[in-house]
Amino acid sequence: MSSDRFDLAVVGAGLNGSLLALAAGSAGLRTVLIDRVPLRSLTEAGFDGRTTAIAYTSQRLFAALGVWDDIAGVAEPIRDIRISDAGHDGRASPLFLHFDHREATPDSRDPAPMGWIVENRFLRAALLKRLADCSQVELVAPDEVVETARDLDRAELTLKSGRRLPARLVASAEGRFGSMREDAGIGARKWSYGQTAIVLVAHHERPHRGVAQEKFLPGGPFAILPMTDGPVREGMAGEHRSSIVWTERADLARRLLELDPPRFAAEFARRFGDHLGPVEPVGPRWSHPLGLVHADRYVDTRLVLVGDAAHGIHPIAGQGYNLGVRDIAALVEVLADAKHLGLDIGAADTLERYAQWRRADNFAMVAATDLLNRLFSNDIKPLRLVRGLGLATVNRVPALRRFFVRHAMGMVGDLPKLIRGERP
Ligand SMILES: Cc1cc2nc3c(=O)[nH]c(=O)nc-3n(C[C@H](O)[C@H](O)[C@H](O)COP(=O)(O)OP(=O)(O)OC[C@H]3O[C@@H](n4cnc5c(N)ncnc54)[C@H](O)[C@@H]3O)c2cc1C
């Protein structure tokens, strides 16, 4: 590919940037994708130990782009979600909320799962594999954007290597720690939750049966997410696996992470409970400081923000990446429409259409996850009573349960074509 002007320069090849480059390239936009990290390292087991809950509608986009074939075999369907409050002893309250995937499409004989749990390394590998075959996308890594020039007519990135990349539009998919947003003078609401997510894999004796569990402990939510079975290994509790996102106050998390394996396992097992038989943490422990960032604007002159660069949220509802997927679907549709009409894809009115489309959905999820975390991450007695009653009430009202299930599946609002499983 010659280095003439690109339609789109995507900065950051994380889950959002690589998906955006693929979707844009597949829609016929000449795209360049840049990351400071060598792309191969993104898929190594040591790079990212997280799993992602891919919502039902995000899966449709992956399928439309031909990526799901490489993911399906390593994706575990989420059939049910069970939410309960719990005290310091990890014991779940008898008041709970249970979502069943059959409620979203009650008339269907073959109801779809609410989503799938996939290891991030497999998601990254599937995206990069597909990108390598996409003739419209050039991959530039490792390299780093050191300067961005943008005006009404053009944009140009200067890389650390000295290479210059002219483009009609720059997309920052730099994640929550990127610099382009601030350099563009775009403010943000942001704060730290003073919490850390400890991420690990647990083996347990009994199968999870596709049930994702969220227990609200005083330090924060403790999520048990169903994974595909792993190989049985000598001395392990069993082949059934779950991915854990264990939120704690940051100072306590630091001390927990320093514990030796038997003491850590005991602390872990106390919170996990015994509903799946004996349980054992396996492999490395990971930690992620938790905070919120929501950009005041998603666009500037020839610049768009997507994914965590626009909105980084608490993982309490497993929706952060799903918001990014919807950003990407909307952005690529808007850009493809402009290109088909022979319009400038970096023009302000094109970008504004994207910003308008995404603002309400993102804002609702930012606010909901923030509120949920504040409401549940404490041990205040009256609040515990109220939230227990709240969970039990929603549990008794089918229409309310259906409302939440459809939101978790991403089935509400004005859905872009890719999210409906169609090509833009
Ligand atoms: C514990 C945890 C669990 C989660 N679970 C879920 C879940 O179940 N479901 C869900 O939907 N979401 C989940 N999320 C959220 C999800 O992980 C994020 O939304 C997503 O990974 C963000 O991806 P990104 O590509 O926007 O950013 P990042 O992953 O941060 O990637 C940014 C990339 O940009 C590169 N970069 C930055 N600046 C430059 C530069 N100047 N030049 C070149 N390269 C640059 C970086 O090297 C990096 O590779 C979870 C998050 C956490 C913390």
The ligand as a Gaussian input file, in Angstrom:
#p B3LYP/6-31G(d) Opt

LIG

0 1
 C      -11.140000      -5.917000      35.101000
 C      -11.893000      -5.500000      33.859000
 C      -12.845000      -6.336000      33.323000
 C      -13.574000      -5.958000      32.191000
 N      -14.550000      -6.775000      31.711000
 C      -15.308000      -6.378000      30.665000
 C      -16.374000      -7.193000      30.177000
 O      -16.638000      -8.300000      30.674000
 N      -17.129000      -6.731000      29.141000
 C      -16.877000      -5.518000      28.559000
 O      -17.604000      -5.129000      27.619000
 N      -15.838000      -4.742000      28.979000
 C      -15.058000      -5.139000      30.017000
 N      -14.020000      -4.346000      30.441000
 C      -13.699000      -3.104000      29.696000
 C      -12.759000      -3.411000      28.509000
 O      -11.705000      -4.227000      28.924000
 C      -12.236000      -2.099000      27.921000
 O      -13.363000      -1.320000      27.561000
 C      -11.375000      -2.326000      26.689000
 O      -10.346000      -3.259000      26.909000
 C      -10.750000      -0.988000      26.240000
 O      -10.036000      -1.196000      25.042000
 P       -9.380000       0.021000      24.239000
 O       -8.909000      -0.593000      22.952000
 O      -10.329000       1.164000      24.171000
 O       -8.168000       0.526000      25.135000
 P       -6.788000      -0.188000      25.562000
 O       -6.987000      -1.640000      25.801000
 O       -6.245000       0.628000      26.678000
 O       -5.842000      -0.065000      24.288000
 C       -5.214000       1.146000      23.929000
 C       -4.038000       0.850000      23.006000
 O       -3.539000       2.088000      22.493000
 C       -2.122000       2.059000      22.449000
 N       -1.676000       3.474000      22.470000
 C       -2.049000       4.433000      23.350000
 N       -1.498000       5.614000      23.016000
 C       -0.765000       5.413000      21.886000
 C        0.045000       6.247000      21.065000
 N        0.198000       7.572000      21.309000
 N        0.662000       5.699000      19.981000
 C        0.499000       4.391000      19.709000
 N       -0.245000       3.543000      20.458000
 C       -0.876000       4.045000      21.539000
 C       -1.762000       1.234000      23.693000
 O       -0.485000       0.633000      23.538000
 C       -2.880000       0.169000      23.716000
 O       -2.528000      -1.009000      23.010000
 C      -13.290000      -4.709000      31.571000
 C      -12.296000      -3.857000      32.101000
 C      -11.612000      -4.244000      33.243000
 C      -10.569000      -3.314000      33.809000

